[in-house]
């Protein structure tokens, strides 16, 4: 006689359906919004679905999305950086002015700009750790200082509010190939910065979900004191996140420089809010400890669709900022609701 062995599920182990797991993802609200917006513009703007138009949308999204990668991770870690917009320009100006003034290979300026960008991030993080001031105060001060430095040094060195052209310097063509060229995909020219952006999102996602550093980021954003109590290097993690934002600023700054071969010193002001908006729309909570790099990418894609879709639909672009504010408000409400439902279903 055979004996059937019956296995019984341990009721102490919670089981969640695929739907509940999906609803628990921070980017689910932004994904639904992105799909709805895509369908909407596909219906109201005939040119929106053309391959060249989609390539333009992706390019617009990438110029926000690159910074949204670093900003998303920083917000998950519980902090803000209001200096990001002008820090991008500071990076580009560092490379441009140094290369032009010393008539050197532009790659020397590129490396110097990387050091400057990482240095700005380190200083932000170090001052934040040492003074215990809120990060938005520290980075707001950095925003003001960089705004003044960008204008003053550009006038002092180049004699104008814009940096001189570096298109004739050695190394410009190879640097442009890396940071600002186009790739032909099925007959459509797609800017290489789009692929750089997607690669950065992939790396950031891997860090968050597959490494102990990702666990540290969520931990310090959720409760820094509790994280410190269990051995998480809170200070190093926070400083590293600020430096990560600086690295993203360097990438975008180099693209801006080699796409146009010169930089306006007054640019970048206000862009910091666009990066934060992309992260928030993508599911990052202002309180920290929750979000994803993929969500930030979706938020940037929503920005790109809205920015270009309004043009393709031949609407008055004056409505864009209103639309962006409405999206921010709705996304924040949806993200809070989704997070509460996810927590209640555990």
CORMO-V689318 format. One record per helix or strand of 2 or more residues. SS is the DSSP state (h for helix, s for strand). FROM is the first residue (numbers start at 0). TO is the last residue. If there is no record, write none. Layout:
# CORMO-V689318
ss={SS;SS}
from={FROM;FROM}
to={TO;TO}
This chain:
# CORMO-V689318
ss={h;h;h;h;h;h;h;h;s;s;h;h;h;h;h;h;h}
from={17;27;45;50;83;105;134;171;181;187;191;211;223;233;270;292;316}
to={22;43;48;75;101;130;157;178;184;190;209;221;228;259;280;311;343}
